[in-house]
Amino acid sequence: MEKLQAKLVLEDGSEFYGWAFGKNKCVAGEVVFNTGMSGLAQALTDPGCKGQIVVLTWPIVGNCGVNVNKNGTPFSDEQGLPVVLESEKIQVSGLVISDLCEEPSHYSAKISLSTWMEKSKTAGVYGIDTRALALRLRVRGTMLGKILVEGKSKQGFGDVSFKNINLSNHDGTALKEIKTYHPAAKKSDIKIALLDCGAKANVIRCLLNRGAEVIRIPCGMDIESVNYDALVISSGPGDPKEYKKAIETVRKALSGNKPVFGIGLGNLIMALAAGADTYKLPFGHRSQNQPSIEDGSNNCYVTSQNHGFAVRIDSLNGQWKQWFTNANDGTVEGIRCENKPFSAVQFYPEGCPGSRDTEFLFDRFFDQIREGK
């Protein structure tokens, strides 16, 4: 196959040249970097990456291939949840890497990364000095950018407008109606409402594995008519302040006494619903090795993260306290209410990709549910 030249153009005018792979098309997005070493398939299918052009600092990519069907669709379990992947499709707008391996050697690989991206209509560019690019983003902050491919216009490289970028995809994983999942046991005594702002598949599995029935609800839908014992607010993409309906839904839930647990974006939505403020981080936290310290203890956990916003600690009112702190930059990694069973974390306790050292937080949440029943 003929190699086509491609380039990444940042909004500050800097250009990085390489070669196109995946789907040969021009795309625009928010350029962010991820320092993870593994779990690429899960990271690319995380709905929290919607609208992003992801830069991987790990140098060799594609050697593991992808464990999906030959047509690029995921294998599914008995509940209809995707196996290996975190959603039904690639969520990123584009991928930027240093060195591409076209011939995977992992035993589970069914197709190559490039083939998967082509079938998923996802653009990629390789041959770029991604560490220099990541350093630029660390110094200057996250920027908008474009992947432009040779031969897409008479002038040489094609082009695309920044106006096409959608950083706040309110439909999350495109869930349009309520969907219920049942645990392996025939009968469950716990019903959990999952407010889906872009839920990852492994969050649902973590709840099912603990014996709960999971009622998955689109984030723009009212939950007052739903019969549930506890509420989980999922992770997802974009600016939390754009999720006005979800914030109002959570605010109503916080006026009651049923346990509420937020993950990722859910942490930010809970903070806003509680009257606190959020702000955009310079370059965000995106990797599987972020250290998070549980306040009031000496415990520091390795956590998986994917977010570009944080809670302003000084905006929390008296009954809300910081729960976890990022050991690298001191930002808020979790909040909890002192007099009600409400808590949230900025990281991913379900992992996938990355550490599941904090999956025990689901067990704590279930203890709160049982105490309230």
Protein Blocks (a to p, Z undefined) as FASTA:
>chain_A
ZZdddddddfkopacddddehjaddddddddddfbfghklmmmmmmklgoiacddfbfbg
hjlopaddfkopacddfkopaehiabfbdfbfbdcdfbdcfbdcbfklmbdfklmmmmno
pacdehiafklmmmmmmmnopaddddddehiafnlpacddfklpcfbcfklnopabdcdd
ddfblbdcbdcddddfbiafklmmmmmmnopacddddfkbcfklpccfbdcddddedjfk
lmmmlmmmmmmmmmmmbdcddehjlmmmmmmmnopacdddfkopadjkbccddehiabdc
ddddddfbdcdfklpcfklccfbdcfklopafbdcdfkbccdddfbdfkgogdjfklmmm
mmmmmmmmmmmZZ
